[in-house]
Amino acid sequence: MSHYTNRYNFWNENKQKIKLIDPKFSSYREFENSFFKNETNFYTFFNLMRDQFNFGQDLKTLYSIFACDFEWAKKTVFCGGSTSSGSTSPGTTNMFGCLTKRPEFKYSTQHNNVILRTPNYYWAFFSNNRFFQNTPTKKGYWSCDGGDHFTIKLDDGKTYSSKTGVWTDGVASSSSNSTTITDTNLTANDLTSGSTVKVGMRGDIVTKIQELLIAKGFIHVSKNDTADGIFGNRTKRMVMAFQAANGLNDDGVVGKLTWEKLNDGSAASNDSTNQATSVKDPYEVPGSDSSIMQESRKKILRKYLQEFK
């Protein structure tokens, strides 16, 4: 098979997993342009293959399978050229300066990245400024913050600063609806496969979630009670109210179970015209002299809905 055929077949067979790793890879062309643009980017692909696809062979083998038809690859020793393995463009190593000043951060000339290993997880900092943690899985971007510190911004909006050693969720304040917004290309298929949508995300999938909430009577998803495609605190509160009404974990995050329930025609809805003061409890038993209510759930619903009256 040709190198192109190998690349395309790999993409076609693994595109759902690749999209979960990074939603920006929505097409084969984006996949190829990202990982096969030059030697540095191909090192990133090599790390991805080892970490996510259990690729146990060496870098030369990976070149021979996927990359030796590119002009830049033909110049490397892996494809019959003379460029030394592990060579980097001028200044590439220096970009890691804020990391390598710390003795626990190790630079790899072979893979052109920096690794921090701990007993429970490892961090990988790549030359294209992508960041990866293996357990639990975290993906995002990193950058130097001055000469001695660095920051990490995850794809879900969370940030880390080496100055404080603290992860933050990007929410400006508990009483504000403003968040650090991150665009997402997640789809319905991604949610059924285990991905999640949460505060700080913006995209078509958020619009669909808001439309489903509104259709079920949880209308206060934005300031104007319309689907705006931004998962802010108002949308989170409506998700929590919907989850509470349907016996789900009311964490305000839309994952597989919440997504399935939103698309379930029999799911409990809020039919009241005044959500802030009159909330229909899905656990009411009709036909009895005095309907039996689960008061704890009713209070939860009212708490979530009254805030955005």
Backbone as CSV, one residue per row, in Angstrom:
resi,resn,N_x,N_y,N_z,CA_x,CA_y,CA_z,C_x,C_y,C_z
1,MET,0.827,-1.198,0.000,0.000,0.000,0.000,0.866,1.256,0.000
2,SER,0.318,2.343,-0.553,1.044,3.606,-0.546,0.961,4.240,0.840
3,HIS,1.864,5.201,1.084,1.833,5.903,2.366,0.498,6.628,2.541
4,TYR,0.009,7.239,1.455,-1.271,7.946,1.542,-2.391,6.984,1.920
5,THR,-2.410,5.813,1.296,-3.445,4.826,1.605,-3.380,4.405,3.068
6,ASN,-2.158,4.219,3.579,-2.001,3.843,4.988,-2.529,4.945,5.911
7,ARG,-2.207,6.192,5.562,-2.679,7.309,6.385,-4.195,7.389,6.366
8,TYR,-4.762,7.304,5.165,-6.213,7.457,5.035,-6.944,6.307,5.723
9,ASN,-6.446,5.090,5.549,-7.090,3.937,6.188,-7.030,4.051,7.710
10,PHE,-5.872,4.518,8.220,-5.742,4.700,9.664,-6.754,5.729,10.148
11,TRP,-6.851,6.860,9.451,-7.825,7.890,9.817,-9.243,7.333,9.773
12,ASN,-9.582,6.650,8.696,-10.947,6.173,8.508,-11.346,5.167,9.596
13,GLU,-10.391,4.344,10.016,-10.684,3.318,11.013,-10.697,3.873,12.440
14,ASN,-10.012,5.002,12.659,-9.855,5.509,14.030,-10.342,6.940,14.213
15,LYS,-11.109,7.469,13.265,-11.455,8.890,13.310,-12.292,9.271,14.522
16,GLN,-13.152,8.366,14.993,-13.953,8.707,16.164,-13.068,8.890,17.394
17,LYS,-12.102,7.998,17.571,-11.193,8.122,18.706,-10.312,9.351,18.556
18,ILE,-9.848,9.630,17.324,-9.003,10.797,17.081,-9.769,12.074,17.382
19,LYS,-11.051,12.129,17.007,-11.872,13.307,17.290,-12.064,13.505,18.780
20,LEU,-12.136,12.403,19.527,-12.262,12.521,20.968,-10.984,13.075,21.582
21,ILE,-9.834,12.684,21.017,-8.553,13.191,21.502,-8.447,14.687,21.264
22,ASP,-8.874,15.130,20.078,-8.875,16.554,19.765,-9.989,16.824,18.755
23,PRO,-11.061,17.538,19.152,-12.209,17.772,18.271,-11.878,18.508,16.983
24,LYS,-10.728,19.196,16.917,-10.417,19.950,15.699,-10.159,19.037,14.510
25,PHE,-9.878,17.743,14.774,-9.620,16.821,13.673,-10.946,16.291,13.129
26,SER,-11.684,17.156,12.426,-13.002,16.779,11.923,-12.952,16.191,10.520
27,SER,-11.781,16.204,9.889,-11.657,15.652,8.539,-10.256,15.073,8.347
28,TYR,-10.114,14.238,7.326,-8.801,13.663,7.048,-7.794,14.764,6.731
29,ARG,-8.208,15.787,5.989,-7.277,16.845,5.585,-6.707,17.550,6.809
30,GLU,-7.543,17.821,7.819,-7.043,18.467,9.035,-6.093,17.539,9.788
31,PHE,-6.405,16.252,9.783,-5.540,15.259,10.421,-4.167,15.246,9.750
32,GLU,-4.137,15.211,8.417,-2.866,15.165,7.698,-2.082,16.465,7.860
33,ASN,-2.770,17.600,7.742,-2.081,18.884,7.852,-1.477,19.105,9.237
34,SER,-2.084,18.520,10.252,-1.594,18.720,11.611,-0.396,17.845,11.934
35,PHE,-0.452,16.569,11.539,0.573,15.621,11.963,1.665,15.356,10.924
36,PHE,1.430,15.698,9.677,2.374,15.328,8.618,2.904,16.551,7.882
37,LYS,2.934,17.684,8.577,3.410,18.924,7.965,4.925,19.005,7.961
38,ASN,5.562,18.495,8.985,7.014,18.556,9.089,7.481,17.522,10.112
39,GLU,8.799,17.464,10.323,9.379,16.468,11.214,8.926,16.656,12.660
40,THR,8.833,17.914,13.089,8.417,18.185,14.464,7.004,17.691,14.717
41,ASN,6.082,17.987,13.806,4.703,17.554,13.982,4.583,16.032,13.936
42,PHE,5.457,15.394,13.141,5.388,13.937,13.061,5.838,13.296,14.372
43,TYR,6.753,13.937,15.094,7.112,13.454,16.427,5.880,13.435,17.331
44,THR,5.033,14.470,17.190,3.798,14.512,17.967,2.914,13.324,17.616
45,PHE,2.830,12.995,16.330,2.046,11.841,15.903,2.630,10.545,16.484
46,PHE,3.951,10.460,16.523,4.614,9.290,17.101,4.221,9.116,18.568
47,ASN,4.227,10.203,19.320,3.816,10.141,20.723,2.349,9.751,20.862
48,LEU,1.522,10.289,19.980,0.106,9.933,19.993,-0.074,8.438,19.747
49,MET,0.653,7.897,18.793,0.544,6.472,18.470,0.970,5.611,19.650
50,ARG,2.016,6.028,20.336,2.473,5.248,21.497,1.499,5.342,22.664
51,ASP,0.997,6.560,22.918,0.188,6.777,24.121,-1.256,6.320,23.954
52,GLN,-1.811,6.493,22.752,-3.233,6.243,22.559,-3.548,4.988,21.739
53,PHE,-2.582,4.504,20.950,-2.849,3.376,20.062,-1.885,2.207,20.288
54,ASN,-1.144,2.271,21.393,-0.256,1.171,21.792,0.711,0.763,20.677
55,PHE,1.230,1.747,19.957,2.218,1.482,18.906,3.551,1.148,19.560
56,GLY,4.037,-0.076,19.364,5.229,-0.532,20.074,6.498,-0.546,19.256
57,GLN,6.448,-0.056,17.999,7.631,-0.076,17.152,8.335,1.279,17.183
58,ASP,9.499,1.350,16.497,10.305,2.567,16.587,9.855,3.619,15.581
59,LEU,10.506,4.788,15.676,10.136,5.920,14.839,10.371,5.634,13.357
60,LYS,11.448,4.923,13.032,11.744,4.610,11.641,10.615,3.794,11.012
61,THR,10.069,2.855,11.762,8.968,2.040,11.247,7.742,2.902,10.971
62,LEU,7.481,3.836,11.866,6.320,4.708,11.666,6.504,5.568,10.414
63,TYR,7.711,6.066,10.190,7.994,6.807,8.953,7.717,5.936,7.738
64,SER,8.211,4.707,7.761,8.082,3.821,6.602,6.627,3.487,6.286
65,ILE,5.786,3.513,7.308,4.365,3.209,7.100,3.588,4.425,6.604
66,PHE,3.878,5.597,7.186,2.992,6.735,6.979,3.589,7.949,6.254
67,ALA,4.904,8.165,6.283,5.391,9.514,5.973,6.414,9.646,4.865
68,CYS,7.008,8.568,4.384,8.165,8.714,3.497,7.838,9.229,2.092
69,ASP,6.580,9.545,1.808,6.244,10.153,0.522,6.298,11.677,0.566
70,PHE,6.457,12.257,1.751,6.559,13.712,1.860,7.998,14.150,1.593
71,GLU,8.157,15.318,0.975,9.489,15.817,0.630,10.328,16.047,1.883
72,TRP,9.730,16.603,2.941,10.487,16.848,4.163,10.944,15.533,4.784
73,ALA,10.117,14.473,4.648,10.463,13.181,5.243,11.561,12.474,4.453
74,LYS,11.584,12.660,3.141,12.596,12.020,2.302,14.011,12.470,2.669
75,LYS,14.121,13.647,3.298,15.425,14.175,3.672,15.949,13.587,4.978
76,THR,15.086,12.875,5.714,15.499,12.319,6.995,16.158,10.955,6.804
77,VAL,16.936,10.537,7.803,17.585,9.234,7.745,16.562,8.107,7.765
78,PHE,15.381,8.381,8.238,14.346,7.355,8.313,13.818,6.965,6.934
79,CYS,13.984,7.876,5.964,13.469,7.619,4.624,14.585,7.670,3.573
80,GLY,15.835,7.459,3.997,16.951,7.412,3.064,17.703,8.697,2.874
81,GLY,17.352,9.756,3.624,18.052,11.024,3.511,19.222,11.106,4.473
82,SER,19.696,12.324,4.697,20.885,12.495,5.544,20.636,13.338,6.780
83,THR,19.415,13.849,6.970,19.132,14.666,8.145,19.206,13.810,9.392
84,SER,19.959,14.245,10.374,20.158,13.471,11.598,18.860,13.292,12.362
85,SER,18.658,12.105,12.907,17.477,11.858,13.727,17.504,12.729,14.948
86,GLY,16.309,13.209,15.275,16.213,14.066,16.449,16.624,15.487,16.167
87,SER,16.934,15.855,14.919,17.299,17.226,14.619,16.092,18.120,14.789
88,THR,16.329,19.334,15.212,15.245,20.282,15.424,15.593,21.583,14.747
89,SER,14.555,22.330,14.422,14.778,23.624,13.811,15.343,24.579,14.843
90,PRO,16.063,25.664,14.398,16.672,26.599,15.337,15.639,27.161,16.307
91,GLY,16.003,27.154,17.559,15.124,27.740,18.566,14.091,26.796,19.125
92,THR,13.966,25.564,18.531,12.927,24.659,19.008,13.139,24.284,20.463
93,THR,14.384,23.930,20.827,14.654,23.532,22.199,14.418,24.687,23.158
94,ASN,14.785,25.909,22.726,14.648,27.060,23.600,13.197,27.346,23.976
95,MET,12.254,26.912,23.144,10.850,27.170,23.451,10.427,26.459,24.734
96,PHE,11.201,25.444,25.136,10.902,24.693,26.353,11.661,25.240,27.566
97,GLY,12.289,26.409,27.409,13.166,26.926,28.458,12.512,27.059,29.817
98,CYS,11.237,27.502,29.842,10.558,27.688,31.125,10.261,26.358,31.796
99,LEU,10.299,25.264,31.027,10.052,23.931,31.582,11.340,23.261,32.034
100,THR,12.370,23.325,31.173,13.592,22.564,31.425,14.457,23.176,32.526
101,LYS,14.099,24.372,33.005,14.788,24.913,34.167,14.460,24.116,35.425
102,ARG,13.386,23.336,35.351,12.979,22.502,36.479,13.574,21.111,36.286
103,PRO,14.338,20.609,37.231,15.052,19.342,37.040,14.135,18.145,36.808
104,GLU,12.896,18.222,37.294,11.993,17.095,37.120,11.392,17.018,35.714
105,PHE,11.562,18.080,34.916,11.072,18.102,33.539,12.202,17.648,32.616
106,LYS,11.974,16.611,31.833,13.017,16.034,30.991,12.720,16.271,29.511
107,TYR,13.723,16.835,28.816,13.582,17.070,27.379,14.064,15.858,26.593
108,SER,13.274,15.444,25.586,13.628,14.318,24.727,14.037,14.833,23.354
109,THR,15.313,14.640,23.005,15.761,15.053,21.674,15.161,14.167,20.592
110,GLN,14.886,12.909,20.920,14.325,11.996,19.920,12.900,12.380,19.551
111,HIS,12.115,12.754,20.572,10.707,13.034,20.310,10.380,14.517,20.336
112,ASN,11.376,15.349,20.642,11.211,16.800,20.646,10.033,17.231,21.521
113,ASN,10.016,16.751,22.743,9.012,17.182,23.703,9.612,17.147,25.105
114,VAL,8.846,17.619,26.059,9.267,17.614,27.458,8.279,16.786,28.252
115,ILE,8.799,15.931,29.111,7.960,15.029,29.891,8.192,15.259,31.385
116,LEU,7.110,15.311,32.135,7.156,15.275,33.589,6.473,13.983,34.025
117,ARG,7.216,13.124,34.711,6.650,11.851,35.165,6.483,11.864,36.680
118,THR,5.325,11.385,37.132,5.052,11.208,38.555,4.591,9.761,38.752
119,PRO,4.476,9.301,39.992,4.017,7.925,40.210,2.620,7.651,39.671
120,ASN,1.783,8.691,39.535,0.389,8.478,39.160,0.035,8.921,37.751
121,TYR,0.831,9.793,37.145,0.503,10.304,35.812,1.754,10.922,35.193
122,TYR,1.651,11.284,33.918,2.718,12.071,33.314,2.123,13.200,32.485
123,TRP,2.898,14.287,32.346,2.547,15.412,31.502,3.497,15.415,30.310
124,ALA,2.950,15.685,29.131,3.752,15.816,27.918,3.503,17.191,27.306
125,PHE,4.589,17.926,27.053,4.528,19.256,26.453,5.157,19.166,25.062
126,PHE,4.375,19.431,24.018,4.854,19.247,22.649,5.257,20.574,22.019
127,SER,6.058,20.475,20.961,6.586,21.675,20.319,5.528,22.468,19.566
128,ASN,4.355,21.881,19.299,3.261,22.645,18.701,2.360,23.251,19.771
129,ASN,2.883,23.246,21.013,2.217,23.819,22.192,1.008,23.031,22.670
130,ARG,0.850,21.803,22.175,-0.195,20.949,22.721,0.285,20.335,24.035
131,PHE,-0.665,20.063,24.921,-0.398,19.464,26.224,-1.226,18.203,26.369
132,PHE,-0.644,17.192,27.039,-1.372,15.945,27.255,-1.028,15.371,28.622
133,GLN,-2.057,14.910,29.339,-1.882,14.150,30.578,-2.568,12.807,30.381
134,ASN,-1.928,11.737,30.857,-2.479,10.405,30.578,-3.564,9.969,31.551
135,THR,-3.404,10.209,32.869,-4.369,9.696,33.842,-4.656,10.736,34.925
136,PRO,-5.913,11.254,35.028,-6.961,11.089,34.022,-6.603,11.889,32.776
137,THR,-7.193,11.539,31.664,-6.838,12.175,30.394,-7.195,13.658,30.402
138,LYS,-6.192,14.477,30.086,-6.392,15.913,29.930,-5.640,16.361,28.687
139,LYS,-6.284,17.219,27.893,-5.669,17.715,26.664,-5.899,19.213,26.553
140,GLY,-4.896,19.913,26.030,-5.036,21.342,25.870,-3.788,21.950,25.261
141,TYR,-3.499,23.196,25.638,-2.336,23.920,25.136,-1.528,24.471,26.309
142,TRP,-0.220,24.579,26.100,0.647,25.146,27.127,1.418,26.314,26.532
143,SER,1.919,27.193,27.409,2.773,28.300,26.972,3.603,28.769,28.157
144,CYS,4.765,29.347,27.862,5.606,29.903,28.916,4.990,31.195,29.439
145,ASP,5.095,31.398,30.729,4.644,32.623,31.379,5.874,33.287,31.987
146,GLY,6.571,34.054,31.144,7.856,34.575,31.559,8.928,33.508,31.376
147,GLY,10.061,33.702,32.001,11.161,32.766,31.813,11.153,31.573,32.734
148,ASP,10.391,31.649,33.820,10.463,30.610,34.848,9.154,29.867,35.093
149,HIS,8.070,30.316,34.503,6.773,29.705,34.779,6.047,29.380,33.484
150,PHE,4.977,28.582,33.611,4.192,28.187,32.436,2.723,28.092,32.826
151,THR,1.875,28.142,31.823,0.438,27.965,32.021,-0.068,26.878,31.088
152,ILE,-1.141,26.229,31.499,-1.810,25.201,30.699,-3.279,25.582,30.605
153,LYS,-3.825,25.546,29.414,-5.258,25.760,29.228,-5.840,24.527,28.564
154,LEU,-6.696,23.817,29.272,-7.290,22.591,28.746,-8.402,22.904,27.761
155,ASP,-8.735,21.924,26.934,-9.780,22.106,25.943,-11.144,22.329,26.584
156,ASP,-11.322,21.893,27.842,-12.602,22.097,28.524,-12.661,23.424,29.272
157,GLY,-11.625,24.270,29.133,-11.643,25.598,29.737,-10.855,25.726,31.022
158,LYS,-10.492,24.626,31.663,-9.727,24.701,32.896,-8.308,25.178,32.620
159,THR,-7.732,25.884,33.583,-6.385,26.422,33.403,-5.518,26.073,34.609
160,TYR,-4.220,26.026,34.355,-3.242,25.746,35.404,-2.108,26.750,35.291
161,SER,-1.648,27.230,36.430,-0.495,28.128,36.467,0.571,27.538,37.374
162,SER,1.802,27.463,36.879,2.887,26.946,37.711,3.233,27.918,38.832
163,LYS,2.782,29.178,38.712,3.048,30.151,39.773,2.288,29.791,41.040
164,THR,1.075,29.293,40.864,0.229,28.971,42.014,0.106,27.471,42.245
165,GLY,0.370,26.681,41.184,0.190,25.238,41.285,-1.263,24.828,41.423
166,VAL,-2.186,25.669,40.928,-3.623,25.439,41.107,-4.319,25.357,39.754
167,TRP,-5.255,24.395,39.637,-6.150,24.317,38.483,-7.392,25.157,38.773
168,THR,-7.848,25.953,37.809,-9.091,26.712,37.945,-10.007,26.345,36.798
169,ASP,-11.328,26.494,37.034,-12.290,26.045,36.035,-12.673,27.102,35.022
170,GLY,-12.106,28.306,35.121,-12.359,29.334,34.117,-13.585,30.174,34.377
171,VAL,-14.353,29.869,35.453,-15.536,30.662,35.755,-15.120,31.947,36.453
172,ALA,-15.605,33.089,35.953,-15.165,34.378,36.486,-15.610,34.587,37.926
173,SER,-16.842,34.280,38.239,-17.330,34.387,39.618,-18.588,33.574,39.745
174,SER,-18.931,33.179,40.977,-20.079,32.320,41.180,-21.385,33.031,40.884
175,SER,-21.434,34.346,40.939,-22.667,35.076,40.686,-22.758,35.591,39.270
176,SER,-21.729,35.381,38.474,-21.692,35.882,37.101,-21.974,34.771,36.126
177,ASN,-22.497,35.168,34.942,-22.743,34.184,33.905,-21.607,34.172,32.892
178,SER,-20.517,34.921,33.168,-19.413,34.979,32.225,-18.427,33.852,32.487
179,THR,-17.889,33.265,31.424,-16.934,32.175,31.538,-15.857,32.343,30.493
180,THR,-14.794,31.586,30.651,-13.800,31.483,29.598,-14.367,30.544,28.538
181,ILE,-14.588,31.040,27.339,-15.290,30.284,26.306,-14.295,29.533,25.425
182,THR,-14.574,28.258,25.210,-13.773,27.421,24.316,-14.682,26.826,23.250
183,ASP,-14.340,27.038,21.990,-15.136,26.467,20.906,-14.982,24.950,20.889
184,THR,-16.073,24.256,20.609,-16.046,22.797,20.543,-16.716,22.318,19.271
185,ASN,-16.176,21.240,18.707,-16.752,20.599,17.529,-17.381,19.257,17.883
186,LEU,-17.632,19.032,19.174,-18.250,17.776,19.587,-19.611,17.603,18.926
187,THR,-19.965,16.354,18.645,-21.230,16.032,18.011,-22.046,15.117,18.916
188,ALA,-23.261,14.815,18.481,-24.117,13.890,19.226,-23.448,12.532,19.367
189,ASN,-22.772,12.087,18.324,-22.068,10.804,18.384,-20.980,10.819,19.443
190,ASP,-20.313,11.955,19.591,-19.270,12.062,20.615,-19.868,11.922,22.018
191,LEU,-21.036,12.504,22.230,-21.668,12.402,23.544,-22.081,10.970,23.851
192,THR,-22.637,10.284,22.877,-23.019,8.892,23.111,-21.805,8.000,23.295
193,SER,-20.629,8.492,22.862,-19.393,7.720,23.018,-18.670,8.038,24.322
194,GLY,-19.203,8.994,25.097,-18.601,9.272,26.398,-18.051,10.668,26.602
195,SER,-18.047,11.521,25.566,-17.583,12.899,25.748,-18.610,13.690,26.552
196,THR,-18.190,14.852,27.059,-19.087,15.683,27.856,-19.061,17.125,27.361
197,VAL,-20.168,17.822,27.590,-20.290,19.246,27.286,-20.598,19.954,28.598
198,LYS,-19.895,21.043,28.857,-20.017,21.692,30.163,-19.813,23.193,30.044
199,VAL,-19.853,23.859,31.189,-19.672,25.316,31.243,-18.369,25.719,30.548
200,GLY,-18.457,26.776,29.745,-17.273,27.287,29.063,-17.171,26.870,27.622
201,MET,-18.081,26.003,27.152,-18.029,25.529,25.767,-19.014,26.301,24.889
202,ARG,-18.654,26.399,23.603,-19.515,27.064,22.622,-19.492,26.259,21.335
203,GLY,-20.669,26.018,20.757,-20.717,25.278,19.506,-22.118,24.789,19.188
204,ASP,-22.223,24.090,18.053,-23.525,23.606,17.593,-24.149,22.629,18.575
205,ILE,-23.321,21.807,19.224,-23.874,20.823,20.162,-24.491,21.526,21.367
206,VAL,-23.919,22.668,21.775,-24.498,23.434,22.877,-25.860,24.000,22.466
207,THR,-25.928,24.510,21.238,-27.216,25.010,20.729,-28.273,23.923,20.766
208,LYS,-27.918,22.708,20.350,-28.870,21.600,20.338,-29.321,21.263,21.766
209,ILE,-28.391,21.250,22.703,-28.740,20.982,24.103,-29.718,22.032,24.616
210,GLN,-29.444,23.303,24.316,-30.327,24.382,24.761,-31.712,24.247,24.144
211,GLU,-31.774,23.892,22.863,-33.063,23.732,22.193,-33.875,22.601,22.828
212,LEU,-33.196,21.516,23.190,-33.880,20.395,23.834,-34.383,20.790,25.226
213,LEU,-33.573,21.553,25.961,-34.005,22.028,27.279,-35.231,22.930,27.163
214,ILE,-35.181,23.862,26.227,-36.314,24.778,26.026,-37.567,24.007,25.664
215,ALA,-37.413,23.009,24.778,-38.563,22.211,24.343,-39.202,21.469,25.513
216,LYS,-38.404,21.178,26.538,-38.924,20.463,27.696,-39.313,21.404,28.833
217,GLY,-39.321,22.710,28.539,-39.807,23.678,29.519,-38.758,24.317,30.385
218,PHE,-37.486,23.950,30.194,-36.399,24.554,30.974,-35.804,25.679,30.128
219,ILE,-36.489,26.815,30.148,-36.267,27.822,29.110,-35.133,28.801,29.402
220,HIS,-34.720,28.935,30.661,-33.777,30.006,31.008,-32.329,29.619,30.718
221,VAL,-32.045,29.276,29.472,-30.710,28.819,29.093,-29.768,29.975,28.770
222,SER,-30.318,31.167,28.593,-29.512,32.350,28.308,-30.255,33.571,28.824
223,LYS,-29.642,34.711,28.734,-30.254,35.938,29.247,-31.590,36.209,28.583
224,ASN,-31.701,35.881,27.285,-32.928,36.133,26.533,-33.800,34.890,26.390
225,ASP,-33.469,33.845,27.129,-34.227,32.585,27.077,-34.261,31.993,25.669
226,THR,-33.192,32.181,24.916,-33.072,31.595,23.581,-31.759,30.826,23.481
227,ALA,-31.700,29.900,22.540,-30.488,29.104,22.348,-29.427,29.953,21.661
228,ASP,-28.337,30.254,22.385,-27.274,31.093,21.821,-25.987,30.317,21.561
229,GLY,-25.982,29.010,21.871,-24.808,28.190,21.580,-23.685,28.317,22.589
230,ILE,-23.902,29.050,23.693,-22.869,29.244,24.709,-23.312,28.565,25.999
231,PHE,-22.495,27.671,26.513,-22.810,26.941,27.747,-22.322,27.771,28.934
232,GLY,-23.172,28.721,29.355,-22.858,29.541,30.512,-23.531,28.998,31.757
233,ASN,-23.506,29.795,32.831,-24.095,29.347,34.095,-25.601,29.178,34.016
234,ARG,-26.272,29.961,33.169,-27.716,29.804,33.018,-28.042,28.443,32.410
235,THR,-27.307,28.084,31.375,-27.524,26.770,30.774,-27.205,25.666,31.776
236,LYS,-26.133,25.857,32.540,-25.781,24.852,33.549,-26.919,24.661,34.543
237,ARG,-27.531,25.768,34.998,-28.620,25.663,35.958,-29.811,24.902,35.362
238,MET,-30.101,25.147,34.088,-31.213,24.430,33.452,-30.893,22.946,33.291
239,VAL,-29.636,22.642,32.979,-29.230,21.240,32.895,-29.382,20.576,34.263
240,MET,-28.957,21.264,35.316,-29.066,20.702,36.660,-30.527,20.481,37.049
241,ALA,-31.386,21.440,36.676,-32.807,21.297,36.976,-33.399,20.106,36.218
242,PHE,-33.025,19.974,34.947,-33.510,18.850,34.149,-33.011,17.523,34.732
243,GLN,-31.738,17.490,35.113,-31.185,16.266,35.695,-31.902,15.899,36.988
244,ALA,-32.142,16.891,37.850,-32.829,16.628,39.109,-34.237,16.114,38.861
245,ALA,-34.894,16.678,37.839,-36.263,16.263,37.532,-36.332,14.845,36.991
246,ASN,-35.222,14.354,36.482,-35.222,13.036,35.855,-34.388,12.012,36.605
247,GLY,-34.049,12.328,37.845,-33.349,11.360,38.681,-31.908,11.119,38.301
248,LEU,-31.298,12.083,37.593,-29.897,11.962,37.204,-29.012,12.721,38.190
249,ASN,-27.727,12.461,38.149,-26.767,13.212,38.952,-26.758,14.660,38.487
250,ASP,-27.180,15.589,39.351,-27.357,16.984,38.930,-26.047,17.759,39.036
251,ASP,-25.106,17.416,38.139,-23.803,18.077,38.137,-23.692,19.175,37.094
252,GLY,-24.728,19.348,36.266,-24.699,20.403,35.259,-23.842,20.098,34.058
253,VAL,-23.385,18.865,33.924,-22.559,18.441,32.794,-23.380,17.495,31.914
254,VAL,-23.385,17.747,30.618,-24.139,16.885,29.702,-23.219,15.798,29.167
255,GLY,-23.447,14.597,29.659,-22.728,13.429,29.181,-23.687,12.449,28.538
256,LYS,-23.304,11.204,28.457,-24.073,10.187,27.754,-25.492,10.050,28.317
257,LEU,-25.614,9.920,29.644,-26.925,9.679,30.243,-27.852,10.877,30.096
258,THR,-27.314,12.080,30.354,-28.139,13.282,30.231,-28.546,13.509,28.792
259,TRP,-27.626,13.291,27.851,-27.939,13.460,26.432,-29.045,12.495,26.005
260,GLU,-28.948,11.253,26.427,-29.982,10.279,26.077,-31.333,10.682,26.657
261,LYS,-31.333,11.194,27.899,-32.586,11.594,28.538,-33.175,12.830,27.862
262,LEU,-32.326,13.758,27.428,-32.821,14.939,26.710,-33.527,14.546,25.414
263,ASN,-33.085,13.466,24.807,-33.676,13.007,23.548,-34.771,11.959,23.762
264,ASP,-35.113,11.724,25.009,-36.149,10.749,25.354,-37.498,11.468,25.455
265,GLY,-38.424,11.105,24.588,-39.723,11.764,24.581,-40.505,11.591,25.855
266,SER,-40.160,10.577,26.652,-40.876,10.340,27.902,-40.200,10.987,29.101
267,ALA,-39.131,11.737,28.874,-38.413,12.368,29.980,-39.292,13.405,30.659
268,ALA,-39.085,13.573,31.965,-39.847,14.567,32.719,-39.519,15.961,32.218
269,SER,-40.553,16.788,32.091,-40.368,18.159,31.633,-40.926,19.123,32.647
270,ASN,-40.705,20.392,32.436,-41.228,21.432,33.308,-42.265,22.204,32.512
271,ASP,-43.530,21.889,32.719,-44.604,22.460,31.911,-45.161,23.755,32.466
272,SER,-44.665,24.182,33.623,-45.203,25.398,34.229,-44.894,26.615,33.388
273,THR,-45.799,27.545,33.314,-45.548,28.791,32.589,-44.709,29.748,33.413
274,ASN,-44.611,29.510,34.715,-43.779,30.337,35.584,-42.769,29.434,36.271
275,GLN,-41.646,29.226,35.615,-40.681,28.261,36.128,-40.106,28.662,37.467
276,ALA,-40.010,29.933,37.700,-39.315,30.378,38.906,-40.114,30.101,40.174
277,THR,-41.438,30.045,40.066,-42.242,29.896,41.271,-43.092,28.648,41.290
278,SER,-43.364,28.094,40.114,-44.230,26.921,40.077,-43.569,25.854,39.237
279,VAL,-43.022,24.856,39.880,-42.273,23.813,39.197,-43.035,22.513,39.273
280,LYS,-43.313,21.929,38.145,-43.998,20.649,38.132,-43.032,19.558,38.544
281,ASP,-43.365,18.822,39.575,-42.505,17.747,40.045,-42.826,16.475,39.269
282,PRO,-41.837,15.863,38.590,-42.101,14.670,37.787,-42.479,13.462,38.618
283,TYR,-42.284,13.538,39.925,-42.586,12.394,40.767,-43.962,12.499,41.428
284,GLU,-44.788,13.448,40.988,-46.140,13.562,41.494,-46.965,12.362,41.043
285,VAL,-47.746,11.809,41.928,-48.606,10.676,41.603,-50.015,11.188,41.374
286,PRO,-50.509,11.251,40.122,-51.835,11.804,39.855,-52.920,10.851,40.322
287,GLY,-54.091,11.413,40.582,-55.243,10.598,40.901,-55.453,10.372,42.372
288,SER,-54.501,10.716,43.200,-54.667,10.522,44.634,-55.291,11.766,45.244
289,ASP,-55.852,11.628,46.455,-56.489,12.766,47.117,-55.490,13.898,47.323
290,SER,-54.320,13.562,47.745,-53.238,14.545,47.879,-52.003,13.938,47.241
291,SER,-51.598,14.520,46.109,-50.499,13.950,45.336,-49.246,13.842,46.185
292,ILE,-48.563,12.698,46.037,-47.348,12.437,46.803,-46.175,13.089,46.090
293,MET,-45.484,13.961,46.773,-44.373,14.695,46.158,-43.066,14.310,46.824
294,GLN,-42.016,14.289,46.065,-40.677,14.154,46.632,-40.157,15.567,46.865
295,GLU,-40.359,16.068,48.098,-40.095,17.464,48.387,-38.635,17.855,48.172
296,SER,-37.722,16.953,48.415,-36.309,17.307,48.241,-36.015,17.654,46.797
297,ARG,-36.582,16.877,45.873,-36.346,17.180,44.456,-37.052,18.467,44.050
298,LYS,-38.225,18.707,44.601,-38.934,19.933,44.283,-38.135,21.161,44.710
299,LYS,-37.516,21.087,45.900,-36.699,22.200,46.383,-35.496,22.423,45.484
300,ILE,-34.887,21.327,45.046,-33.725,21.454,44.149,-34.125,22.161,42.871
301,LEU,-35.237,21.748,42.276,-35.694,22.374,41.043,-35.948,23.865,41.241
302,ARG,-36.624,24.203,42.315,-36.919,25.608,42.565,-35.641,26.420,42.739
303,LYS,-34.657,25.848,43.426,-33.395,26.558,43.653,-32.729,26.901,42.330
304,TYR,-32.679,25.923,41.411,-32.014,26.152,40.134,-32.768,27.149,39.283
305,LEU,-34.096,27.084,39.309,-34.898,27.872,38.393,-35.133,29.298,38.884
306,GLN,-35.163,29.500,40.191,-35.455,30.825,40.714,-34.318,31.807,40.465
307,GLU,-33.110,31.315,40.360,-31.953,32.210,40.222,-32.046,33.078,38.985
308,PHE,-32.690,32.579,37.938,-32.708,33.334,36.674,-34.108,33.849,36.344
309,LYS,-34.927,34.044,37.367,-36.246,34.660,37.203,-36.083,36.072,36.660
